[in-house]
Amino acid sequence: MNDKEIRKIYSIIEDYHKEYLIKHGVKLPKLFNKDGSYVKDALVLIYLARFYPNTVSVVKDELTGFMRRFYPNINDVQQARHLGAQKG
């Protein structure tokens, strides 16, 4: 997945967030940190939503491999499990 695809998927997520979720207090992570790097939670959402509206199962190792492209020293990605419980 390249930067253009990441931005496109994030834009779709933003649209759905504005239409369906913001009114329920669900927070959407920003796409970029202040230093210009991608926000980890945003990358997780993007990876999980990449084939929306079709759904696919994602194993933690697969998600960790994707995240290591942006954060090479990341150990074990837990964000996917915690997004719903902690962020909305």
C-alpha positions as CSV (number, residue, x, y, z in Angstrom):
1,M,0.0,0.0,0.0
2,N,1.5,3.3,-1.0
3,D,0.9,6.9,0.3
4,K,-1.7,7.6,-2.2
5,E,-3.7,4.5,-1.3
6,I,-3.3,5.3,2.4
7,R,-4.7,8.8,1.9
8,K,-7.6,7.5,-0.2
9,I,-8.6,5.0,2.4
10,Y,-8.3,7.5,5.2
11,S,-10.5,9.9,3.3
12,I,-13.2,7.2,3.0
13,I,-12.9,6.5,6.8
14,E,-13.2,10.3,7.4
15,D,-16.4,10.4,5.3
16,Y,-18.0,7.5,7.2
17,H,-16.8,9.0,10.5
18,K,-18.5,12.3,9.8
19,E,-21.7,10.8,8.6
20,Y,-22.2,8.0,11.2
21,L,-19.8,8.1,14.1
22,I,-19.0,11.7,15.2
23,K,-22.5,12.2,16.6
24,H,-21.8,9.3,18.9
25,G,-18.6,10.7,20.2
26,V,-16.3,8.4,18.4
27,K,-12.9,10.0,17.8
28,L,-11.0,9.6,14.6
29,P,-7.2,9.6,14.9
30,K,-5.4,12.1,12.9
31,L,-3.5,10.7,9.9
32,F,-0.2,12.4,10.7
33,N,1.8,13.2,13.8
34,K,3.4,16.7,14.2
35,D,6.6,15.4,12.7
36,G,4.9,14.2,9.6
37,S,4.9,10.5,10.4
38,Y,1.8,8.4,10.2
39,V,-0.2,8.0,13.5
40,K,-0.2,4.3,14.4
41,D,-3.9,4.1,15.2
42,A,-4.7,5.6,11.8
43,L,-2.5,3.1,10.0
44,V,-4.3,0.3,11.9
45,L,-7.7,1.6,10.8
46,I,-6.6,2.0,7.3
47,Y,-5.2,-1.5,7.1
48,L,-8.4,-3.0,8.5
49,A,-10.6,-0.9,6.2
50,R,-8.6,-1.4,3.0
51,F,-11.2,-3.5,1.3
52,Y,-14.3,-1.9,2.7
53,P,-17.2,-2.6,2.3
54,N,-15.9,-6.1,2.0
55,T,-14.5,-7.5,5.1
56,V,-11.4,-9.7,5.6
57,S,-9.9,-11.4,8.6
58,V,-6.5,-10.0,9.6
59,V,-4.1,-11.9,11.8
60,K,-1.9,-9.9,14.2
61,D,1.3,-11.0,12.4
62,E,0.0,-9.6,9.1
63,L,-0.9,-6.3,10.7
64,T,2.5,-6.2,12.5
65,G,4.3,-6.7,9.2
66,F,2.4,-3.8,7.6
67,M,3.1,-1.5,10.6
68,R,6.8,-2.4,10.4
69,R,7.0,-0.7,7.0
70,F,6.4,2.6,8.9
71,Y,7.7,1.7,12.4
72,P,10.5,-0.8,11.9
73,N,11.1,-1.3,15.6
74,I,7.5,-2.0,16.6
75,N,7.2,-5.3,18.5
76,D,3.7,-6.5,18.6
77,V,0.7,-4.5,17.3
78,Q,-2.0,-4.3,19.9
79,Q,-3.8,-1.2,18.5
80,A,-6.5,-3.2,16.6
81,R,-7.7,-4.8,19.8
82,H,-7.8,-1.5,21.7
83,L,-9.3,0.9,19.2
84,G,-12.9,0.2,19.9
85,A,-12.6,-0.1,23.6
86,Q,-10.4,2.9,24.2
87,K,-11.2,5.3,21.4
88,G,-14.9,5.1,20.9
